């Protein structure tokens, strides 16, 4: 389904990379796109139809935005935090609907049987 989304990856060095994906940007699709992903490079390798873009704001037709950050504490190795936003009635307002770890995002939105 053509549900457009952008994914903003932050690094510990303060560098950000934003990726645009034309397809399956709704939470269940994003959960599949993000499964096993920690970095922008991981995302691009896994999602071949995605492209690097300048910012969330560059694509005015997106319905979802995801901010992905690596977690620093040692006890959460391999985890990232995800903040997810949905456009409010196609206005310029965005509403956060999720904040948590990648495991929590997958548990909530990954469709059963998807691997």
C-alpha atoms as a printed R data frame, in Angstrom:
    type eleno elety resid chain resno      x       y      z
1   ATOM     1    CA   UNK     A     1  0.000   0.000  0.000
2   ATOM     2    CA   UNK     A     2  1.360   3.464 -0.853
3   ATOM     3    CA   UNK     A     3  1.551   4.851  2.663
4   ATOM     4    CA   UNK     A     4  4.545   7.172  2.610
5   ATOM     5    CA   UNK     A     5  6.888   7.607  5.566
6   ATOM     6    CA   UNK     A     6 10.254   9.012  6.522
7   ATOM     7    CA   UNK     A     7 12.703   7.401  8.929
8   ATOM     8    CA   UNK     A     8 15.249   9.599 10.695
9   ATOM     9    CA   UNK     A     9 18.274   7.773 12.100
10  ATOM    10    CA   UNK     A    10 20.433   9.490 14.688
11  ATOM    11    CA   UNK     A    11 23.953   8.414 15.546
12  ATOM    12    CA   UNK     A    12 25.959   8.839 18.718
13  ATOM    13    CA   UNK     A    13 28.181  11.229 16.754
14  ATOM    14    CA   UNK     A    14 25.263  13.591 16.176
15  ATOM    15    CA   UNK     A    15 24.935  12.713 12.497
16  ATOM    16    CA   UNK     A    16 21.419  12.146 11.190
17  ATOM    17    CA   UNK     A    17 20.255  10.398  8.060
18  ATOM    18    CA   UNK     A    18 16.664  10.630  6.834
19  ATOM    19    CA   UNK     A    19 15.240   7.976  4.536
20  ATOM    20    CA   UNK     A    20 12.037   8.200  2.482
21  ATOM    21    CA   UNK     A    21 10.000   5.106  1.699
22  ATOM    22    CA   UNK     A    22  6.941   5.272 -0.566
23  ATOM    23    CA   UNK     A    23  5.420   1.990  0.595
24  ATOM    24    CA   UNK     A    24  3.957   0.502  3.785
25  ATOM    25    CA   UNK     A    25  4.761   3.363  6.165
26  ATOM    26    CA   UNK     A    26  1.857   2.551  8.503
27  ATOM    27    CA   UNK     A    27  2.990   1.073 11.873
28  ATOM    28    CA   UNK     A    28  2.659  -2.605 10.876
29  ATOM    29    CA   UNK     A    29  4.657  -2.038  7.688
30  ATOM    30    CA   UNK     A    30  7.232   0.071  9.504
31  ATOM    31    CA   UNK     A    31  7.660  -2.728 12.061
32  ATOM    32    CA   UNK     A    32  8.658  -5.039  9.213
33  ATOM    33    CA   UNK     A    33 10.930  -2.389  7.658
34  ATOM    34    CA   UNK     A    34 12.638  -1.809 11.019
35  ATOM    35    CA   UNK     A    35 12.928  -5.411 12.198
36  ATOM    36    CA   UNK     A    36 16.606  -6.135 12.857
37  ATOM    37    CA   UNK     A    37 17.626  -2.589 11.859
38  ATOM    38    CA   UNK     A    38 19.905  -0.371 13.996
39  ATOM    39    CA   UNK     A    39 21.301   2.093 11.470
40  ATOM    40    CA   UNK     A    40 20.363   3.922  8.280
41  ATOM    41    CA   UNK     A    41 22.728   1.601  6.411
42  ATOM    42    CA   UNK     A    42 20.889  -1.453  7.765
43  ATOM    43    CA   UNK     A    43 17.569   0.086  6.692
44  ATOM    44    CA   UNK     A    44 18.759   0.801  3.143
45  ATOM    45    CA   UNK     A    45 20.154  -2.714  2.731
46  ATOM    46    CA   UNK     A    46 16.897  -4.277  3.926
47  ATOM    47    CA   UNK     A    47 14.532  -1.915  2.080
48  ATOM    48    CA   UNK     A    48 15.861  -1.555 -1.451
49  ATOM    49    CA   UNK     A    49 13.129   0.835 -2.633
50  ATOM    50    CA   UNK     A    50 14.052   3.441 -0.006
51  ATOM    51    CA   UNK     A    51 16.130   6.546 -0.671
52  ATOM    52    CA   UNK     A    52 18.106   9.028  1.391
53  ATOM    53    CA   UNK     A    53 16.400  12.410  1.597
54  ATOM    54    CA   UNK     A    54 17.122  15.793  3.135
55  ATOM    55    CA   UNK     A    55 14.564  15.878  5.959
56  ATOM    56    CA   UNK     A    56 11.190  14.719  7.243
57  ATOM    57    CA   UNK     A    57  9.709  17.989  5.948
58  ATOM    58    CA   UNK     A    58 10.914  17.615  2.341
59  ATOM    59    CA   UNK     A    59  8.177  15.105  1.514
60  ATOM    60    CA   UNK     A    60  4.861  16.855  2.126
61  ATOM    61    CA   UNK     A    61  2.809  13.760  1.286
62  ATOM    62    CA   UNK     A    62  4.023  11.524  4.102
63  ATOM    63    CA   UNK     A    63  1.602  10.165  6.678
64  ATOM    64    CA   UNK     A    64  4.134   8.841  9.185
65  ATOM    65    CA   UNK     A    65  7.504   9.852 10.621
66  ATOM    66    CA   UNK     A    66  9.811   7.633 12.635
67  ATOM    67    CA   UNK     A    67 12.828   8.781 14.650
68  ATOM    68    CA   UNK     A    68 15.281   6.001 15.467
69  ATOM    69    CA   UNK     A    69 18.113   6.420 17.991
70  ATOM    70    CA   UNK     A    70 20.660   3.930 19.316
71  ATOM    71    CA   UNK     A    71 20.430   3.294 23.052
72  ATOM    72    CA   UNK     A    72 23.703   3.776 24.893
73  ATOM    73    CA   UNK     A    73 23.425   1.659 28.085
74  ATOM    74    CA   UNK     A    74 25.231  -1.685 27.903
75  ATOM    75    CA   UNK     A    75 22.254  -3.657 29.242
76  ATOM    76    CA   UNK     A    76 20.199  -2.770 26.150
77  ATOM    77    CA   UNK     A    77 22.773  -3.805 23.550
78  ATOM    78    CA   UNK     A    78 21.174  -4.136 20.148
79  ATOM    79    CA   UNK     A    79 18.189  -1.975 20.988
80  ATOM    80    CA   UNK     A    80 17.144   1.316 19.519
81  ATOM    81    CA   UNK     A    81 14.440   3.722 20.618
82  ATOM    82    CA   UNK     A    82 11.685   4.577 18.205
83  ATOM    83    CA   UNK     A    83  9.508   7.668 18.367
84  ATOM    84    CA   UNK     A    84  6.620   7.381 15.904
85  ATOM    85    CA   UNK     A    85  4.406  10.211 14.660
86  ATOM    86    CA   UNK     A    86  1.244  10.317 12.529
87  ATOM    87    CA   UNK     A    87  0.045  13.329 10.566
88  ATOM    88    CA   UNK     A    88 -3.178  14.767 11.983
89  ATOM    89    CA   UNK     A    89 -5.870  14.919  9.257
90  ATOM    90    CA   UNK     A    90 -3.327  15.817  6.553
91  ATOM    91    CA   UNK     A    91 -2.473  19.097  8.289
92  ATOM    92    CA   UNK     A    92  1.001  20.256  9.279
93  ATOM    93    CA   UNK     A    93  0.421  18.885 12.797
94  ATOM    94    CA   UNK     A    94  1.994  15.625 13.940
95  ATOM    95    CA   UNK     A    95  0.929  13.479 16.877
96  ATOM    96    CA   UNK     A    96  3.254  11.037 18.626
97  ATOM    97    CA   UNK     A    97  1.608   7.629 18.965
98  ATOM    98    CA   UNK     A    98  4.556   5.510 20.124
99  ATOM    99    CA   UNK     A    99  7.804   5.862 22.049
100 ATOM   100    CA   UNK     A   100  9.839   2.872 23.180
101 ATOM   101    CA   UNK     A   101 12.400   0.261 22.214
102 ATOM   102    CA   UNK     A   102 12.526  -1.575 18.911
103 ATOM   103    CA   UNK     A   103 11.410  -4.758 20.708
104 ATOM   104    CA   UNK     A   104  8.372  -2.955 22.144
105 ATOM   105    CA   UNK     A   105  7.533  -1.536 18.694
106 ATOM   106    CA   UNK     A   106  7.793  -4.997 17.129
107 ATOM   107    CA   UNK     A   107  5.673  -6.572 19.889
108 ATOM   108    CA   UNK     A   108  2.950  -3.988 19.341
109 ATOM   109    CA   UNK     A   109  2.925  -3.717 15.538
110 ATOM   110    CA   UNK     A   110  4.733  -6.657 13.906
111 ATOM   111    CA   UNK     A   111  2.142  -8.905 12.333
112 ATOM   112    CA   UNK     A   112  2.018 -12.449 13.689
113 ATOM   113    CA   UNK     A   113  3.999 -14.813 11.524
114 ATOM   114    CA   UNK     A   114  6.154 -12.064  9.974
115 ATOM   115    CA   UNK     A   115  9.857 -12.744 10.303
